[in-house]
Amino acid sequence: MKISIYGAGCKKCNELYDNTHKAVSELGVKCEIEKVTEMEKIMDAGIMLTPAFGIDGDIKFSNKVPGVEELKGIIGT
């Protein structure tokens, strides 16, 4: 599994990245977590608002920062 956090590095993007790490750790899931900060790559993924979150190239949401528990539900499915 590869989780991508899309954003330029703003406070919300960093919060989503941190929450994702916590959720993955609590679930015990082995995966790669990457930050995508290049605007060209963000736009190529079809993302208009950041932060955004994707699993294996499938964008799950954008323009919000879910808490750890909500992320666990998204990652675990």
C-alpha positions in Angstrom: 0.0 0.0 0.0 1.2 3.5 -0.8 -0.4 6.5 0.8 0.2 9.9 -0.7 -0.3 13.2 1.1 -0.7 16.0 -1.5 0.1 19.6 -0.5 2.7 22.4 -0.6 3.7 21.9 3.0 1.2 24.2 4.8 0.2 23.6 8.4 -2.9 21.5 7.4 -0.8 19.4 5.0 1.7 18.7 7.8 -1.1 17.9 10.2 -2.6 15.4 7.8 0.8 13.8 7.3 1.3 13.4 11.1 -2.2 12.1 11.6 -1.6 9.6 8.8 1.5 8.3 10.5 -0.3 7.9 13.8 -3.2 6.1 12.1 -0.9 3.7 10.2 1.1 3.0 13.4 -2.0 2.3 15.5 -3.4 0.0 12.7 0.0 -1.8 12.4 -0.2 -1.5 8.6 2.9 -1.7 6.5 2.9 0.9 3.9 4.8 3.7 2.3 3.8 7.3 3.1 4.9 10.0 0.7 4.5 13.7 0.6 3.7 15.1 -2.9 4.6 18.8 -2.9 5.2 19.5 -6.6 2.3 21.5 -8.0 2.5 19.8 -11.3 2.1 16.3 -9.7 -0.8 17.6 -7.6 -2.6 19.0 -10.6 -1.8 15.8 -12.6 -3.6 13.8 -9.9 -6.7 16.0 -10.5 -6.5 17.7 -7.1 -7.8 21.3 -7.0 -7.7 21.8 -3.2 -5.1 20.7 -0.7 -4.4 18.9 1.5 -5.4 15.7 -0.3 -5.1 12.0 0.5 -4.7 9.1 -1.8 -4.2 5.3 -1.5 -2.4 3.6 -4.3 -3.3 6.5 -6.7 -7.0 6.7 -5.7 -7.7 10.1 -4.2 -9.9 9.5 -1.1 -10.5 13.2 -0.1 -9.2 16.7 -0.4 -9.5 20.0 1.4 -9.8 18.5 4.9 -7.8 17.1 7.7 -9.5 14.1 9.3 -8.5 13.0 12.8 -6.6 9.8 13.5 -9.7 7.7 14.1 -11.4 8.7 10.8 -8.1 8.0 8.9 -7.9 4.6 10.4 -11.4 3.9 8.9 -10.3 5.1 5.5 -6.9 3.2 5.6 -8.4 0.0 7.0 -11.0 -0.3 4.2 
